[in-house]
Amino acid sequence: MNDNLIPVWDEHLFWLEVLQDHAYFVRDHLSVSEAEYVRTSQQYIYLFGELITLLNSIPRKGLYYDEVMISFAKRAWPVVKGYFEFEGNLQSLRIDNKVNLNLSPTYLNGTLAENQEYLRILTFLVQGKEPVPLPLADLMDLWLEDQLGHVLLFEDLLDPIELIATKQAEAYINRYQAFIIQNRHLKGYLRFKEPNFARQREFANDVGQTTIEMSKFIYSMVIKYKENKLLNKTTLRFLEHHFPETCYFIKKLSYYSPGLSDEASKCSLKRPSYS
C-alpha cells in the first residue's frame, strides 16, 4: 500500500528535528560531571543541525528515488545510527546506575524506539526505495508508548500545587494504558484475521480522537507555561516536543482512519521555534 501523506523531504525534517531535540534533552539532563557525554550530546546537536541545514538546501519536492535524496539519506545514516548507539550506551549505564543522567531507562526506550523507526525508513531511502509503512498494530506499538510517555512525563514535571492539571493528566494516562492493552489483543487477533478489520479501524479512530484531545490539553498547558501561570520543573522545548510527534502519529493514523484526515491536514510536523 502507498502512504503519500508525508513527502520524503518532510519525513527527513521531522525525524532530524525530533532526534536533535532528544540530544538536547540528554545534554540538559546530564550532570556537568559527565563532561565526555555532555560533549558527545552537544556534538550530535551540531551534527543534526548540519543535516537540517543541508536538507533545507534541497528542493522540497524531491522524491525518494532522486539522486539528491538518496545522497542525503546516505549522509544522514551514520549520524542517526551513531546517535542510536550513543543513547543505547547511556541506557545501559543508567540501568546499572553508572552514569549521572536524570532520565530513566524507560524514557530512553521511547527515544530509542523512535530513532530505530527512522533507521528502518532510512534502510529504504538509501537504496532509493519507497519506505514500507508500518502496519497499524506496529504503528500503535510505537506511538501509544510515546503518547503515554509524554503524559507521564508531563505529570511528573508539574509542581505538586498543580492538582487540577495532575488529575487531568492522570485521566489520559489511564486511557493510554487501556489502549496499549487493547492493541496487544487486537494484534493477537491478526493470527487468523486480515489486518485492518472493522474493530481495528474503529480502534484507530478512538486512539486518534483521544490523541487530538490530549494535544489540545497539552497546548493549553503550554500557553499557561508561556504566561508563567503553570508551576513546573521543565523547559518549553521539552513541552513543545509533543506537538510534531503527535501530528506525525495522526497523519499516519489517518491512512487507516479517514475520519482523522481533516486534523491530519491541519497539523504541523515542524517543531515550534522555542522562542
C-alpha positions as CSV (number, residue, x, y, z in Angstrom):
1,M,0.0,0.0,0.0
2,N,1.2,3.5,-0.7
3,D,1.4,6.2,2.0
4,N,1.5,9.5,0.3
5,L,0.6,11.6,3.4
6,I,4.2,12.7,4.2
7,P,6.6,13.6,1.4
8,V,10.2,12.2,1.9
9,W,11.6,15.7,2.5
10,D,9.2,16.3,5.3
11,E,9.8,12.8,6.7
12,H,13.6,13.7,7.0
13,L,13.0,17.1,8.6
14,F,10.5,15.6,11.1
15,W,12.9,12.9,12.3
16,L,16.0,15.1,12.3
17,E,14.3,17.7,14.5
18,V,13.0,15.0,16.8
19,L,16.4,13.5,17.2
20,Q,18.1,16.8,17.7
21,D,15.6,17.5,20.5
22,H,16.4,14.2,22.0
23,A,20.1,15.1,22.0
24,Y,19.2,18.4,23.7
25,F,17.3,16.5,26.4
26,V,20.2,14.2,27.1
27,R,22.6,17.1,27.3
28,D,20.2,19.0,29.6
29,H,19.7,16.1,31.9
30,L,23.3,15.0,32.3
31,S,25.3,16.2,35.3
32,V,28.1,18.6,34.5
33,S,30.4,16.0,36.0
34,E,29.7,13.8,32.9
35,A,31.8,16.1,30.7
36,E,32.5,13.4,28.0
37,Y,28.8,12.6,27.5
38,V,27.8,16.3,27.6
39,R,30.4,16.9,24.8
40,T,29.1,14.0,22.8
41,S,25.5,15.0,23.1
42,Q,26.5,18.6,22.1
43,Q,28.3,17.2,19.1
44,Y,25.1,15.4,18.0
45,I,23.1,18.6,18.4
46,Y,25.5,20.2,16.0
47,L,25.5,17.2,13.5
48,F,21.7,17.1,13.4
49,G,21.7,20.8,12.8
50,E,24.1,20.4,9.9
51,L,21.9,17.8,8.3
52,I,18.8,20.1,8.8
53,T,20.7,22.9,7.1
54,L,21.8,20.6,4.2
55,L,18.2,19.4,3.9
56,N,17.0,23.0,3.6
57,S,19.2,23.4,0.5
58,I,17.4,20.5,-1.3
59,P,14.2,21.1,-3.2
60,R,11.2,20.1,-1.0
61,K,9.6,18.3,-3.9
62,G,12.4,15.8,-4.2
63,L,11.3,12.2,-4.4
64,Y,12.7,9.1,-2.7
65,Y,14.3,7.9,-6.0
66,D,16.0,11.2,-6.8
67,E,19.8,11.1,-6.6
68,V,19.9,14.1,-4.3
69,M,17.5,12.5,-1.8
70,I,19.4,9.2,-1.9
71,S,22.7,11.0,-1.3
72,F,21.1,12.9,1.6
73,A,19.8,9.6,3.2
74,K,23.3,8.2,2.9
75,R,24.7,11.3,4.7
76,A,22.1,11.0,7.5
77,W,22.5,7.3,8.1
78,P,25.8,7.3,10.1
79,V,24.7,10.2,12.2
80,V,21.4,8.7,13.0
81,K,23.0,5.3,13.7
82,G,25.7,6.8,15.8
83,Y,23.3,8.6,18.0
84,F,21.3,5.4,18.4
85,E,24.4,3.7,19.7
86,F,25.2,6.7,22.0
87,E,21.8,6.7,23.6
88,G,21.8,2.9,23.9
89,N,25.1,3.0,25.8
90,L,23.7,5.6,28.1
91,Q,20.6,3.5,28.7
92,S,22.8,0.5,29.6
93,L,24.9,2.6,32.0
94,R,21.7,4.2,33.5
95,I,20.2,0.7,34.2
96,D,23.3,-0.1,36.4
97,N,23.5,3.4,37.9
98,K,26.8,4.1,36.3
99,V,26.0,7.5,34.8
100,N,24.7,10.7,36.4
101,L,21.8,11.2,34.0
102,N,18.4,12.4,35.2
103,L,16.4,10.4,32.7
104,S,15.1,6.9,33.3
105,P,15.9,3.7,31.2
106,T,12.2,3.5,30.1
107,Y,12.3,7.1,28.9
108,L,15.3,6.1,26.7
109,N,13.3,3.1,25.5
110,G,10.9,5.5,23.9
111,T,13.6,7.7,22.2
112,L,15.5,4.7,21.0
113,A,12.3,3.2,19.5
114,E,11.7,6.4,17.6
115,N,15.4,6.5,16.4
116,Q,15.0,2.9,15.3
117,E,12.0,3.7,13.2
118,Y,13.9,6.4,11.4
119,L,16.7,3.9,10.8
120,R,14.1,1.5,9.4
121,I,12.9,4.2,7.0
122,L,16.5,5.1,6.0
123,T,17.2,1.5,5.0
124,F,14.8,2.0,2.1
125,L,15.7,5.6,1.3
126,V,19.5,4.9,1.0
127,Q,18.5,2.5,-1.8
128,G,16.1,4.9,-3.5
129,K,13.2,2.8,-2.5
130,E,9.8,3.9,-1.1
131,P,9.6,3.0,2.6
132,V,7.1,0.4,3.5
133,P,4.6,1.9,6.0
134,L,4.3,0.3,9.5
135,P,1.3,-2.0,9.8
136,L,-1.4,-0.4,12.0
137,A,-0.6,-2.7,15.0
138,D,3.1,-1.8,14.9
139,L,2.3,1.9,14.4
140,M,0.3,1.7,17.6
141,D,3.1,-0.1,19.4
142,L,5.4,2.8,18.7
143,W,3.2,5.8,19.2
144,L,0.9,4.6,22.0
145,E,4.0,4.2,24.2
146,D,5.2,7.6,23.0
147,Q,1.9,9.3,23.9
148,L,1.7,7.6,27.3
149,G,5.3,8.6,27.9
150,H,4.5,12.2,27.1
151,V,1.6,12.4,29.5
152,L,3.5,10.5,32.3
153,L,6.4,13.0,31.9
154,F,4.0,15.9,31.9
155,E,2.5,14.7,35.2
156,D,6.0,14.2,36.7
157,L,7.1,17.7,35.6
158,L,4.2,19.5,37.3
159,D,4.7,21.2,40.6
160,P,2.7,19.5,43.4
161,I,0.5,22.6,43.7
162,E,-0.9,21.9,40.2
163,L,-3.5,19.4,41.4
164,I,-6.1,20.0,38.7
165,A,-3.7,19.6,35.8
166,T,-2.3,16.5,37.5
167,K,-5.8,14.9,37.7
168,Q,-6.4,15.7,34.0
169,A,-3.1,14.1,33.1
170,E,-3.9,11.0,35.2
171,A,-7.1,10.5,33.2
172,Y,-5.1,10.4,29.9
173,I,-2.6,8.1,31.5
174,N,-5.4,5.6,32.2
175,R,-6.8,5.9,28.7
176,Y,-3.4,5.2,27.0
177,Q,-2.7,2.3,29.3
178,A,-6.1,0.8,28.3
179,F,-5.2,1.4,24.6
180,I,-1.9,-0.4,24.9
181,I,-3.7,-3.4,26.4
182,Q,-6.4,-3.3,23.6
183,N,-3.7,-3.1,20.9
184,R,-1.9,-6.1,22.3
185,H,-5.1,-8.2,22.0
186,L,-6.0,-6.7,18.6
187,K,-2.6,-7.7,17.4
188,G,-3.2,-11.2,18.6
189,Y,-6.4,-11.4,16.5
190,L,-4.2,-11.0,13.4
191,R,-3.1,-14.6,13.7
192,F,-6.4,-15.6,11.9
193,K,-7.8,-12.2,10.9
194,E,-6.8,-10.0,8.0
195,P,-5.3,-6.7,9.1
196,N,-7.4,-3.5,9.3
197,F,-10.7,-5.3,10.1
198,A,-13.6,-3.1,11.3
199,R,-12.9,-3.2,15.0
200,Q,-9.2,-2.4,14.5
201,R,-10.1,0.6,12.3
202,E,-12.5,1.8,14.9
203,F,-9.7,1.5,17.5
204,A,-7.5,3.7,15.2
205,N,-10.2,6.3,15.3
206,D,-10.7,6.1,19.1
207,V,-6.9,6.5,19.6
208,G,-6.7,9.3,17.1
209,Q,-9.6,11.3,18.7
210,T,-8.1,10.9,22.2
211,T,-4.7,11.9,20.9
212,I,-6.1,15.1,19.3
213,E,-8.0,15.8,22.6
214,M,-4.9,15.3,24.7
215,S,-2.8,17.5,22.4
216,K,-5.3,20.4,22.9
217,F,-4.9,19.9,26.7
218,I,-1.1,20.0,26.5
219,Y,-1.4,23.1,24.2
220,S,-3.5,24.8,26.9
221,M,-0.8,24.0,29.4
222,V,1.9,25.4,27.1
223,I,0.0,28.6,26.9
224,K,0.0,28.8,30.7
225,Y,3.7,27.9,30.8
226,K,4.5,30.8,28.4
227,E,2.4,33.2,30.6
228,N,4.2,31.9,33.8
229,K,0.9,30.5,35.1
230,L,2.0,26.9,35.5
231,L,4.5,25.8,38.1
232,N,6.8,23.1,36.8
233,K,10.4,21.9,36.5
234,T,10.9,21.7,32.7
235,T,11.6,23.7,29.6
236,L,9.5,24.9,26.7
237,R,11.4,22.7,24.3
238,F,10.6,19.6,26.4
239,L,6.8,20.5,26.5
240,E,6.5,21.5,22.8
241,H,8.3,18.4,21.6
242,H,4.9,16.7,22.0
243,F,3.3,18.5,19.0
244,P,5.2,17.4,15.9
245,E,5.3,13.8,17.2
246,T,1.5,13.9,17.8
247,C,1.0,15.4,14.3
248,Y,3.1,12.6,12.7
249,F,1.1,9.9,14.6
250,I,-2.2,11.5,13.4
251,K,-1.1,11.7,9.8
252,K,0.0,8.1,9.8
253,L,-3.3,7.0,11.6
254,S,-5.4,8.9,9.1
255,Y,-4.3,6.4,6.4
256,Y,-6.3,3.8,8.4
257,S,-9.0,6.1,9.8
258,P,-10.0,8.7,7.2
259,G,-12.1,10.5,9.8
260,L,-8.8,11.9,11.1
261,S,-7.8,13.3,7.7
262,D,-9.0,16.9,8.4
263,E,-7.0,17.1,11.6
264,A,-4.0,15.5,9.8
265,S,-4.1,18.1,7.1
266,K,-4.1,21.0,9.6
267,C,-1.3,20.0,12.0
268,S,2.4,20.8,11.5
269,L,5.3,18.3,11.6
270,K,7.7,21.2,12.2
271,R,8.8,21.8,15.8
272,P,8.0,25.2,17.3
273,S,10.8,27.8,17.4
274,Y,11.1,27.7,21.3
275,S,11.2,31.5,21.2
